[in-house]
Amino acid sequence: MKTMYLRSGLALLCGAILSACGGSSGDLQLSGTINGYTKKGLQLVNNGNGETLDVTDSATSFVFTRRVSVDDNFDIQVSKQPANATCVPSSNQGRANVYNAYTIVITCTNVPRTLGGSISGLTSDGLVIANGTDTVTVARGATSFVFPHTVGDGSNYGINILTQPAGQTCTIPAGTGTGNITGGDLTNAVTVSCVNTSNSQ
């Protein structure tokens, strides 16, 4: 008798859990998180039922409006990429249940861009130019430079002289060392001008 009551209790409990989480009544919401989405234009599609979802700009989560039932197939894909970014889904396919319907992840990465500039008058070694923690050492005679690491489209930059070359002083015109890199490589972000110091030989 006790076993029968126990089984009945478990059945009621399971039914309550399924009802609260959506269960088989078509109340499961396909949803998840979005990482790194700083652009505009992301669109998702559930190939299981054909629903498309335009994601709010810079959103960190999403919810499809059409609910699904337990064991319905779902296949969440990116149907439209945001401008200058690539978004990739994970944990995005399967048969819906209370464990996987809410754990879809979309990871977005901004298109990498090259950052650099031009140099004039550099006749000595030792010049080091920095963008945050990214640095580049420039040899004498160079007329341009490019940082070794790319930056994501839309990123801010702040270029400065970290180390002066021997016997010279190099400067970046005021107001030109900072900005935002958007829409393409920026290999002319600044112009570094170098002149001999008064005690140079």
Rosetta silent file (secondary structure, phi, psi, omega in degrees, C-alpha in Angstrom):
SEQUENCE: MKTMYLRSGLALLCGAILSACGGSSGDLQLSGTINGYTKKGLQLVNNGNGETLDVTDSATSFVFTRRVSVDDNFDIQVSKQPANATCVPSSNQGRANVYNAYTIVITCTNVPRTLGGSISGLTSDGLVIANGTDTVTVARGATSFVFPHTVGDGSNYGINILTQPAGQTCTIPAGTGTGNITGGDLTNAVTVSCVNTSNSQ
SCORE:     score description
SCORE:     0.000 S_00000001
   1 L     0.000  -45.187  179.651    0.000    0.000    0.000 S_00000001
   2 H   -61.282  -37.750  179.596    2.785    2.377    0.933 S_00000001
   3 H   -62.975  -40.442  179.824    4.496    1.610   -2.375 S_00000001
   4 H   -63.932  -43.766  178.365    1.321    2.492   -4.277 S_00000001
   5 H   -63.314  -39.105 -179.586    1.011    5.807   -2.433 S_00000001
   6 H   -63.406  -44.366  178.909    4.679    6.543   -3.076 S_00000001
   7 H   -63.501  -41.220  178.855    4.317    5.897   -6.779 S_00000001
   8 H   -63.233  -40.549  178.590    1.200    8.047   -6.936 S_00000001
   9 H   -63.832  -43.110  178.179    3.018   10.853   -5.138 S_00000001
  10 H   -63.170  -39.832  179.392    5.963   10.679   -7.496 S_00000001
  11 H   -62.971  -42.879  178.572    3.652   10.735  -10.490 S_00000001
  12 H   -64.845  -40.228  179.281    1.899   13.833   -9.173 S_00000001
  13 H   -63.308  -46.122  178.910    5.235   15.499   -8.455 S_00000001
  14 H   -61.543  -39.763  178.765    6.570   14.759  -11.948 S_00000001
  15 H   -64.049  -38.407  179.170    3.351   16.047  -13.441 S_00000001
  16 H   -66.153  -41.671  179.505    3.646   19.279  -11.455 S_00000001
  17 H   -63.163  -45.959 -179.510    7.255   19.764  -12.534 S_00000001
  18 H   -63.499  -37.435  178.734    6.433   19.200  -16.179 S_00000001
  19 H   -66.123  -41.159 -179.119    3.500   21.581  -15.949 S_00000001
  20 H   -67.625  -35.502 -175.943    5.639   24.284  -14.332 S_00000001
  21 H   -93.806    1.429 -179.758    8.397   23.896  -16.888 S_00000001
  22 L   120.611  -46.283  177.100    6.145   23.613  -19.899 S_00000001
  23 L    57.299 -152.809 -177.455    5.672   19.867  -19.993 S_00000001
  24 L   -94.675   13.417 -176.870    3.975   18.218  -22.920 S_00000001
  25 L   -90.813    7.414 -179.462    1.304   20.904  -23.212 S_00000001
  26 L    81.921   28.102 -177.798    3.281   22.968  -25.697 S_00000001
  27 L  -110.358    9.827  176.351    4.550   25.447  -23.126 S_00000001
  28 E   -75.378  128.514  177.941    8.307   24.984  -23.459 S_00000001
  29 L   -98.364  121.210  174.622    9.965   28.245  -24.476 S_00000001
  30 L   -75.033  117.024 -175.252   13.031   27.906  -26.677 S_00000001
  31 E  -152.313  172.584  179.366   15.429   30.430  -25.204 S_00000001
  32 E   179.079 -165.161 -176.893   19.043   31.017  -24.304 S_00000001
  33 E  -112.149  157.571  176.810   21.903   33.429  -23.857 S_00000001
  34 E  -126.857  127.229 -179.915   23.893   35.580  -26.271 S_00000001
  35 E  -111.335  133.047  172.219   27.552   36.386  -25.692 S_00000001
  36 L    75.882   17.829 -178.601   29.489   39.227  -27.337 S_00000001
  37 L   -88.665  101.819 -178.320   26.631   40.694  -29.355 S_00000001
  38 L  -117.638    3.766 -176.272   27.439   44.406  -29.722 S_00000001
  39 L  -106.304 -160.873  178.904   26.183   44.983  -33.252 S_00000001
  40 L  -128.579  150.251  169.152   22.812   45.150  -34.983 S_00000001
  41 L   105.307    5.475 -179.424   20.852   42.817  -37.222 S_00000001
  42 L   -67.959  131.268  176.443   21.098   39.336  -35.661 S_00000001
  43 E  -131.769  133.730  179.083   18.254   37.059  -36.726 S_00000001
  44 E  -112.227  155.962  176.833   17.655   33.498  -35.548 S_00000001
  45 E  -137.330  139.852  170.881   15.470   30.769  -37.015 S_00000001
  46 E   -98.227  103.038 -178.666   14.054   27.573  -35.573 S_00000001
  47 L   -67.894   -9.628  177.043   14.193   25.167  -38.479 S_00000001
  48 L   -70.117  -37.517  179.344   11.980   22.851  -36.463 S_00000001
  49 L  -130.285    2.806  174.381    8.884   25.015  -36.988 S_00000001
  50 L    84.332    3.145 -178.748   10.120   27.768  -39.286 S_00000001
  51 E   -74.605  136.424  173.650    9.845   30.648  -36.805 S_00000001
  52 E  -108.880  152.065 -177.705   12.300   33.513  -37.226 S_00000001
  53 E  -137.082  118.997  173.544   13.316   35.894  -34.471 S_00000001
  54 E   -83.852  119.125 -174.276   14.847   39.349  -34.879 S_00000001
  55 L   -86.320  134.076  178.677   17.106   39.805  -31.866 S_00000001
  56 L   -58.349  139.939 -179.628   17.162   43.151  -30.089 S_00000001
  57 L   -52.636  132.068  176.644   20.384   45.104  -30.615 S_00000001
  58 L    62.364   20.070 -179.650   23.080   44.198  -28.066 S_00000001
  59 L   -66.969  152.443  177.182   20.755   41.691  -26.351 S_00000001
  60 L  -110.802    1.145  177.032   22.227   39.145  -23.947 S_00000001
  61 E  -155.616  169.179  179.322   19.324   36.674  -24.191 S_00000001
  62 E  -151.182  157.198  176.239   16.483   35.635  -26.496 S_00000001
  63 E  -144.356  124.934  174.061   13.132   33.840  -26.380 S_00000001
  64 L   -74.673  144.405 -175.667   11.214   32.421  -29.334 S_00000001
  65 L   -78.997  -31.992  179.369    7.515   33.316  -29.234 S_00000001
  66 L   -82.414  121.149 -179.984    6.178   29.962  -30.457 S_00000001
  67 L   -83.231  156.552 -178.218    6.261   27.433  -27.670 S_00000001
  68 E  -124.417  164.213  178.436    7.036   23.791  -28.268 S_00000001
  69 L  -100.598  162.828  174.200    6.096   20.505  -26.642 S_00000001
  70 L   -56.130  135.113  179.542    8.313   17.844  -25.164 S_00000001
  71 L    79.633   -0.905  170.306    9.944   15.772  -27.936 S_00000001
  72 L   -67.507  139.087  176.441    9.362   18.444  -30.602 S_00000001
  73 E   -75.199  139.254  172.162   12.449   18.795  -32.771 S_00000001
  74 E  -133.592  150.123 -178.297   14.230   22.129  -32.662 S_00000001
  75 E  -150.703   91.422 -176.218   17.163   23.414  -34.702 S_00000001
  76 E   -87.344  122.176  179.735   18.184   26.985  -33.890 S_00000001
  77 E  -130.211  162.441  174.594   20.421   28.577  -36.527 S_00000001
  78 E   -86.511  113.356 -179.632   21.627   32.067  -37.392 S_00000001
  79 E   -91.118  -19.912  177.335   19.592   33.142  -40.412 S_00000001
  80 E  -148.189  122.616  179.303   21.098   36.634  -40.592 S_00000001
  81 L   -81.411  147.888  173.600   24.462   37.734  -39.243 S_00000001
  82 L   -69.203  161.869  179.713   24.890   41.178  -37.693 S_00000001
  83 L   -63.481  129.634  174.717   26.974   43.740  -39.559 S_00000001
  84 L    59.645   33.737  176.915   30.722   43.135  -39.190 S_00000001
  85 E  -151.723  160.763  176.305   30.280   40.211  -36.795 S_00000001
  86 E  -128.676  126.790  179.793   29.860   36.436  -36.851 S_00000001
  87 E  -115.609  136.599 -175.858   27.537   34.603  -34.462 S_00000001
  88 E  -127.357  130.561  179.193   27.632   30.843  -33.910 S_00000001
  89 E   -88.280  153.143  172.578   25.016   28.733  -32.063 S_00000001
  90 E  -143.508  157.873 -173.532   25.732   25.854  -29.680 S_00000001
  91 L    52.426   40.541 -167.113   23.481   23.433  -27.758 S_00000001
  92 L  -111.702    5.726 -177.941   21.014   24.412  -30.455 S_00000001
  93 E  -135.877  148.069  174.760   19.611   21.132  -31.796 S_00000001
  94 E   152.651 -166.219  175.056   17.634   18.244  -30.375 S_00000001
  95 E  -103.696  124.006 -170.093   14.286   17.038  -29.111 S_00000001
  96 L   -62.059  136.558  170.570   12.859   19.561  -26.686 S_00000001
  97 L  -150.952  179.727 -174.357   12.675   18.779  -22.986 S_00000001
  98 L   -70.570   -8.348 -178.619   12.823   20.694  -19.698 S_00000001
  99 L   -98.374  -32.493 -172.934   16.617   20.449  -19.671 S_00000001
 100 L  -109.430   -7.636 -175.985   17.667   21.637  -23.124 S_00000001
 101 L   -73.667  -17.195 -174.569   14.980   24.105  -24.203 S_00000001
 102 L  -115.338   10.725 -171.758   16.458   26.939  -22.161 S_00000001
 103 L  -118.949   21.813  177.438   20.188   26.377  -22.622 S_00000001
 104 E   -70.930  140.100 -178.492   20.854   27.448  -26.219 S_00000001
 105 E  -125.960  131.022  173.955   23.939   29.665  -26.534 S_00000001
 106 E  -113.756  122.077 -179.468   24.753   32.143  -29.304 S_00000001
 107 E  -113.417  123.619 -176.631   28.354   33.381  -29.321 S_00000001
 108 E  -112.347  140.099  177.819   29.209   36.445  -31.401 S_00000001
 109 E  -131.110  126.531  178.048   32.640   37.691  -32.423 S_00000001
 110 E   -68.958  143.914 -179.963   33.268   40.999  -34.136 S_00000001
 111 L   -56.991  130.314 -179.345   35.219   40.800  -37.393 S_00000001
 112 E   -69.994  141.249 -179.908   38.944   41.308  -36.629 S_00000001
 113 E  -125.079  147.027  176.766   40.505   44.513  -37.940 S_00000001
 114 L   -89.349  137.629 -178.163   44.133   45.527  -38.497 S_00000001
 115 E  -124.368  134.181  179.283   45.329   48.686  -36.758 S_00000001
 116 E  -169.704 -161.902 -178.885   48.421   50.711  -37.628 S_00000001
 117 E  -170.008 -171.403 -179.080   49.768   53.974  -38.968 S_00000001
 118 E  -110.737  160.203 -178.269   52.533   55.805  -40.810 S_00000001
 119 E  -134.732  140.336  175.037   55.934   57.046  -39.612 S_00000001
 120 E  -130.396  142.427  172.596   58.134   59.865  -40.806 S_00000001
 121 L    77.426   15.063 -177.398   61.736   60.762  -39.943 S_00000001
 122 L   -83.272  111.353 -178.236   62.676   57.589  -38.043 S_00000001
 123 L  -118.711    4.258 -179.574   66.464   57.177  -38.298 S_00000001
 124 L  -131.308  162.004  176.025   67.197   55.232  -35.094 S_00000001
 125 L   -87.685  164.785  172.587   66.216   51.935  -33.524 S_00000001
 126 L   108.834   -5.794 -179.957   64.236   51.509  -30.320 S_00000001
 127 E   -69.178  127.870  175.279   60.849   53.035  -31.114 S_00000001
 128 E  -125.118  125.613 -179.345   58.028   51.135  -29.391 S_00000001
 129 E  -112.558  140.056 -175.247   54.400   52.040  -30.098 S_00000001
 130 E  -125.680  145.968  166.516   51.530   50.780  -27.925 S_00000001
 131 E  -127.558   94.252 -171.947   47.796   50.263  -28.163 S_00000001
 132 L    65.613 -124.279  178.554   46.870   49.265  -24.644 S_00000001
 133 L   -90.113   -4.966  179.825   48.894   46.136  -23.903 S_00000001
 134 E   -87.884  124.971 -177.143   49.593   45.475  -27.596 S_00000001
 135 E  -128.104  156.000  175.304   53.007   46.808  -28.652 S_00000001
 136 E  -138.104  130.976  176.337   55.116   46.920  -31.782 S_00000001
 137 E   -95.225  127.188 -172.492   58.863   47.653  -31.992 S_00000001
 138 E  -110.038  130.560 -179.213   59.727   49.627  -35.108 S_00000001
 139 L   -82.059  157.582  178.133   63.137   49.509  -36.805 S_00000001
 140 L   -56.435  145.185  178.721   64.973   52.539  -38.155 S_00000001
 141 L    84.615   -9.554 -179.360   63.909   53.652  -41.600 S_00000001
 142 L   -67.563  144.492  178.563   60.389   52.244  -41.303 S_00000001
 143 L  -114.550    1.425  177.563   57.627   54.350  -42.801 S_00000001
 144 E  -158.177  166.798  177.147   54.678   52.428  -41.393 S_00000001
 145 E  -149.410  154.525  175.091   53.695   50.023  -38.628 S_00000001
 146 E  -137.842  134.117  178.458   50.954   47.503  -37.868 S_00000001
 147 L   -68.489  144.440 -176.053   50.122   46.101  -34.455 S_00000001
 148 L   -67.310  -24.800 -179.214   50.697   42.334  -34.167 S_00000001
 149 L  -110.891  138.194  177.047   47.215   41.656  -32.804 S_00000001
 150 L   -77.098  164.087  175.421   43.968   42.554  -34.525 S_00000001
 151 E  -123.270  151.632 -179.129   41.111   44.316  -32.759 S_00000001
 152 E   -70.228  144.905  177.081   37.413   43.623  -33.109 S_00000001
 153 L   -55.074  133.232 -178.007   35.341   45.806  -35.385 S_00000001
 154 L    91.452   -2.185 -178.135   33.859   48.621  -33.334 S_00000001
 155 E   -77.852  148.160  172.332   36.630   48.546  -30.719 S_00000001
 156 E   -79.954  150.181  175.124   38.131   51.693  -29.265 S_00000001
 157 E  -131.811  157.027  177.200   41.862   52.226  -29.623 S_00000001
 158 E  -144.993   98.379 -173.897   44.417   54.416  -27.875 S_00000001
 159 E   -95.831  132.988  178.051   47.801   54.640  -29.585 S_00000001
 160 E  -148.131  166.300  177.091   50.810   56.185  -27.853 S_00000001
 161 E   -84.557  119.136  179.672   54.611   56.198  -27.850 S_00000001
 162 E   -90.021  -41.863  179.644   55.852   53.741  -25.234 S_00000001
 163 E  -137.942  130.959  179.489   59.604   54.032  -25.847 S_00000001
 164 L   -80.259  148.949  174.953   61.470   56.707  -27.793 S_00000001
 165 L   -72.330  159.378 -178.910   64.189   55.737  -30.283 S_00000001
 166 L   -61.452  127.100  175.540   67.808   56.547  -29.447 S_00000001
 167 L    71.313   12.555 -179.870   68.598   60.221  -30.040 S_00000001
 168 E  -138.044  160.294  172.604   65.132   61.050  -31.341 S_00000001
 169 E  -124.404  124.143  179.770   61.736   62.194  -30.130 S_00000001
 170 E  -112.139  139.235 -177.712   58.627   60.812  -31.819 S_00000001
 171 E  -133.460  157.749  173.055   55.173   62.291  -31.355 S_00000001
 172 L  -116.148  127.032 -178.443   51.589   61.660  -32.362 S_00000001
 173 L   -52.030  138.787 -178.220   49.522   64.776  -33.132 S_00000001
 174 L   -55.898  133.829  176.099   47.134   65.622  -30.303 S_00000001
 175 L    87.689   -3.624 -177.646   43.682   64.115  -30.726 S_00000001
 176 L  -107.863   -2.720 -176.605   44.627   61.545  -33.364 S_00000001
 177 L   -88.321   -6.209 -179.712   45.790   58.678  -31.145 S_00000001
 178 E  -124.895  156.363  179.209   42.324   57.594  -30.001 S_00000001
 179 E   167.958 -160.477 -177.814   39.182   56.572  -31.831 S_00000001
 180 E  -133.291  129.559 -178.216   36.957   53.717  -32.915 S_00000001
 181 E   -96.388  112.361 -174.151   37.795   51.194  -35.610 S_00000001
 182 L  -139.652  133.253  169.705   34.663   50.437  -37.624 S_00000001
 183 L    88.757   -2.829  178.899   33.927   49.044  -41.044 S_00000001
 184 L   165.626  174.695  177.175   37.382   47.930  -42.158 S_00000001
 185 L   -61.453  148.420 -179.975   41.103   47.792  -41.441 S_00000001
 186 E  -126.868   81.813 -177.926   42.572   51.023  -40.109 S_00000001
 187 E   -93.266    3.576  176.183   46.224   51.096  -41.127 S_00000001
 188 E  -125.140   37.033 -175.999   46.382   54.896  -41.195 S_00000001
 189 E   -61.490  -37.364 -178.719   45.017   55.555  -37.714 S_00000001
 190 E  -142.915  164.072  170.306   47.899   57.882  -36.804 S_00000001
 191 E  -119.558  119.731  178.732   51.007   59.513  -38.204 S_00000001
 192 E   -95.305  123.653 -178.743   54.086   59.259  -35.996 S_00000001
 193 E  -110.741  127.398 -177.893   56.589   62.049  -36.580 S_00000001
 194 E  -116.795  138.135  177.072   60.187   61.650  -35.389 S_00000001
 195 E  -134.139  154.660  177.318   62.869   64.351  -35.089 S_00000001
 196 E   -71.320  140.710  176.021   66.451   64.304  -33.817 S_00000001
 197 L   -78.171  164.258 -172.865   66.958   65.582  -30.291 S_00000001
 198 L   -66.600  -25.405 -178.608   69.325   68.501  -29.717 S_00000001
 199 L  -100.210   12.726  178.118   72.068   66.319  -28.209 S_00000001
 200 L   -73.837  151.104 -179.487   71.992   63.657  -30.908 S_00000001
 201 L   -91.270    0.000    0.000   75.163   63.029  -32.865 S_00000001
